Amino acid sequence: MADRKVLTAYEWKENPMDLLQHRWALLSAGNEEIANTMTVSWGGVGILWNKPVCFAFVRPQRHTKQFMDRFDKFSLSFFEENEKNKKALAFCGKASGRDTDKFSVCGFEKEMVEDCLTIAQAKTTLVCKKLFVQRMTEDSFLAEEIKNKNYPYGDYHYVYIGEIEQVITEEDGE
Ligand SMILES: Cc1cc2nc3c(=O)[nH]c(=O)nc-3n(C[C@H](O)[C@H](O)[C@H](O)COP(=O)(O)O)c2cc1C
């Protein structure tokens, strides 16, 4: 396994827009015994309450939501861009942890870092401590077309905001 560095969010140099759009990510929560992961491509990083934060958006029907609610930390994992990883992330974005152990099917090893579930094979991992969760409401949409296009069944996302405690990466920082 390549050398990994632990950076602060401010030292991290990769472009999260590019990573999310092209490589997607796995959103994971749990512990060594019970855990789940799912593919996400919507999300973001930024600064809020003077902290480096990460945003994740989870629809209510996702099995992952139970783990996001039960555990204090979650991780966002980005993988090397190759066919194998693209297939694995497509699988984790279709199969549900309700009836499939996505970790074993994809050969992903769980690794606890500071009480946060991470995936050993990831190239870059954001270790996040939950700070906030709130569900989007129908009346908070200012653009009707966004609501109609994305929520024909009213399954508005829950917005999770986590403080980025560490960025574990094989990429160079400073
Ligand atoms: C590229 C891609 C991006 C996705 N992004 C999100 C997302 O941001 N939020 C979400 O709730 N579901 C998203 N999904 C859908 C979930 O990954 C999918 O429903 C998954 O099977 C849920 O697994 P679970 O039931 O084990 O939680 C995405 C799927 C794909 C393929």
The ligand as an ORCA input file, in Angstrom:
! r2SCAN-3c Opt
* xyz 0 1
  C     -23.219      8.238     -9.091
  C     -24.231      8.089     -7.985
  C     -24.400      9.123     -7.079
  C     -25.332      9.025     -6.034
  N     -25.458     10.061     -5.146
  C     -26.357      9.972     -4.126
  C     -26.467     11.025     -3.169
  O     -25.736     12.037     -3.190
  N     -27.422     10.888     -2.181
  C     -28.248      9.795     -2.106
  O     -29.098      9.728     -1.207
  N     -28.122      8.764     -2.992
  C     -27.192      8.821     -3.981
  N     -27.055      7.780     -4.862
  C     -27.893      6.584     -4.720
  C     -27.377      5.599     -3.658
  O     -25.985      5.405     -3.753
  C     -28.089      4.239     -3.853
  O     -29.476      4.405     -3.732
  C     -27.584      3.155     -2.932
  O     -28.008      1.908     -3.452
  C     -28.082      3.307     -1.509
  O     -27.578      2.236     -0.751
  P     -28.088      1.869      0.723
  O     -29.552      1.517      0.617
  O     -27.217      0.734      1.125
  O     -27.887      3.110      1.547
  C     -26.119      7.853     -5.905
  C     -25.948      6.803     -6.818
  C     -24.999      6.900     -7.834
  C     -24.814      5.764     -8.806
*
